[in-house]
Amino acid sequence: MDGGAPAFIMGHQSAAHGYSEVGAAPMNETILLKPASPAPAVGVSPKSERLSTECLEQAGRRLRLFSAIVAGIVFFVLLQDHVLVYVVGWGAPHEFERLRLIQAGLVLLSLGVWVLGRSGWLRPRSLLYVGLVYEVVGAFLVALQSWVNGTLVQDQLLVISWLCVWIVMFPLIVPMTPGKNIVASFASATTAPLLLLCCLAMGHPAPPAQKLVASFLPNYMSAAMAIVPAYLIYKLNTSVSAGEKKIREMGSYQLVKLLGKGGMGEVWQAEHRMIARPAAIKIVHPNALEEGTPEDRASLLRRFEQEARATAALHSPHTVSLYDFGTTEDGTFYYAMELLVGLDLDSLVARFGPVPPARAAFILRQICDSLAEAHHSGMIHRDIKPANIYLCRLGLEHDFVKVLDFGLVAKAKGCQREKAAQITAANSIVGTPHYMSPEMAEGNMEIDGRADIYAVGCVGYWLLTGALVFDEDTPMKILLSHIRKPPMRPSERLGREIPRQLEDLVLQCLEKDPRNRPLNALGLSRSLHACPLPDRWTEYDAREWWKQNLSDMAAKNVETASVPTTVLKAHA
């Protein structure tokens, strides 16, 4: 999928802790996810009259937009009146100051709703409840302004006030159940007579009864008319939600949230319909395979299936786990994979800078453990890069590495010659230029695991220095540098000393000739372990780092002394 980093992960965004609301996040963006909700129990049908998460989020965006527009318009009117009165010198209208206070209150109320919507503090459904409260309180402020400027009580029937407009608008914005919308609409209509009762209690004269009918009947008529759009819009949204749910069924999994898009398809957060296990679904749409003959498309799908089987056969704990794969009725191919907690190495260095040498060696050894098994099985990853290496919290362990995205995996030594094995477009180079070995940059079809070892060297360089080995302005210049140009020593690039043997080992991985690199991933892992470093990176160091920098994702402290011990006795 474009060789980009799969977004089937839980992690931090670089800017904020909130969810990315964009429906199509970049594939190399790290996205923070909430745990998927448990699947319904067997034999219990979920409620059909329920809005989907996407519908709720769209309604939340409409509410934010509406509140921002209201705040902007009222603020502009407020500012204009102040300029005309205090700058131009026009005479202030009746009750000028009181009207300005009410308008300022409406601006603050609207801004408060907008801030709540933007902050992500509330779930989408809770935000819509805030919208209903906003409707009633805003209606009271609108009615209060009408009372102050003398337009609350009307002489003519069927005069459409701003309160009527306010009442009719909200069912279009907040698609709650018809009952809740009706209650909010009639509560908004009731703010006007309640305000009048308060004024009468304060000693204001009572208007004639016919004026009360002319003043308040349109408000209740608007509330009654709001029943129709409230019902229709809610039914439409629930129908769409039910249709989307049916469409989003992938085998035993239900798609929950779109995480990212790439050239070959999409990645979704998903949940198993029978067991409460979150997962990530990587899907390949049929329209992504339109180029080529039907035989080519069939061969490519067979290749995906072979790769899925091969990846599922890898058992290293440092390789992302594949749960399931299959094809839907419309020809959509999908993988189901594990969902992880943490962030990729690209985001790690971009946010926190280069890592200590001991931590870099600790991470690189785990990458090698994953690659060692893959290479032993005859598979070459071909797209090792920081965005495809995930640093996660797994159980009570921290800095646990998972190697992701075996989508470009290939068999070693010549298997790439077959046209059916080409997963990218014809006449293209497979991989990511910044992390591509010289032999791959030259288009050499016969590669082995040492191509991945070169990429591991590039990753190590990135971890130690926070810089790319070669950072030219075009992909072609980058590839030529990998082929011809010797890399700068990491210590020179960083501007401070790096343990000599670790630096030499990284540079050995970056040798142009594969024969001069470490022979295999297992040997590289052993060499990394043997490097004499001034200190070692331990689980304690990792846990403390996560507690300080990623506290919301760090494992909670377990006080073993307070945990009761359960003794199980075996009976004959």
Secondary structure, DSSP 8 states (H G I E B T S, - for coil): -TT-----EE---SS-SS----SS--TT-------------TT----SS---HHHHHHHHHHHHHHHHHHHHHHHHHHHHHHIIIIII-----TTHHHHHHHHHHHHHHHHHHHHHHHHT-S-HHHHHHHHHHHHHHHHHHHHHHHHHTT-SS-SSTT---HHHHHHHHHHHH----HHHHHHHHHHHHHHHHHHHHHHHHTT-----HHHHHHHHHHHHHHHHHTHHHHHHHHHHHHHHHHHHHHHTEETTEEEEEEEEE-SSEEEEEEEESSS--EEEEEEE-GGGG-SS-HHHHHHHHHHHHHHHHHHHT---TTB--EEEEEE-TT--EEEEE--EEEEEHHHHHHHH-S--HHHHHHHHHHHHHHHHHHHHTTEE-S---GGGEEEEEETTEEEEEEE---TT-EESSSGGGSGGG--S-TT---S-GGG--HHHHTT-S---THHHHHHHHHHHHHHHHSS-S---SSHHHHHHHHHH-----HHHHHTS---HHHHHHHHHHT-SSGGGS-SSHHHHHHHHHHS--SS---HHHHHHHHHHH-TTTS-----GGGS---------
